[in-house]
């Protein structure tokens, strides 16, 4: 439980960093909403991501893994959509409600940054 909370805190800090650097990514400033957003990311990474990546495996093989960036960006947009449904103020390039090529590209960049931070957190935070 402690490692989950620590990883959620690292995810929240990474989201604040992303929101600070990228002006079109709006992250909640309230700590409770930020914790809720980190929890949504944790749930999506734990339950939805493995299924989606398994379903995308044939495309990954054909594209030598490059489709992974698109899948992670789509999952990032899915989290933004779910956060909007939970009334957590989180948007990426105007999504939700407007899906634009800019929002998709921004989601791919954000997913790559958050993926790198999550990987580093997994290496640094042992499973307790």
Residue pairs with C-beta under 8 A, 6 or more apart in sequence:
1 128
2 128
3 125
3 126
3 127
3 128
4 42
6 121
6 125
7 42
7 118
7 121
7 122
7 125
8 35
8 38
8 39
8 41
8 42
9 38
10 117
10 118
10 121
10 125
11 38
11 41
11 42
11 114
11 117
11 118
11 121
12 34
12 35
12 37
12 38
14 113
14 114
14 117
14 118
15 27
15 34
15 37
15 38
15 41
15 114
16 27
16 34
18 25
18 27
18 110
18 113
18 114
19 25
19 26
19 27
22 106
22 109
22 110
24 92
24 93
24 94
24 102
24 103
24 106
25 91
25 92
25 93
25 106
25 110
26 89
26 90
26 91
26 92
27 34
27 37
27 90
28 34
28 37
28 88
28 89
28 90
33 88
33 89
36 83
36 86
36 88
37 79
37 83
37 88
37 90
40 79
40 82
40 83
40 86
40 88
41 79
41 114
44 75
44 78
44 79
44 82
45 118
48 75
48 78
49 75
52 71
52 74
52 75
53 60
53 68
53 71
56 67
56 68
56 71
59 67
60 67
60 68
69 108
69 111
69 112
70 108
72 108
72 111
72 112
72 115
73 104
73 105
73 107
73 108
73 110
73 111
74 107
75 111
76 92
76 107
76 108
76 110
76 111
76 114
77 92
77 95
77 99
77 103
77 104
77 107
79 90
80 90
80 91
80 92
80 95
80 96
80 107
81 95
81 96
83 89
83 90
84 90
84 91
84 96
84 97
92 103
92 106
92 107
92 110
93 100
93 102
93 103
93 104
93 105
93 106
93 107
94 100
94 102
94 103
95 103
95 107
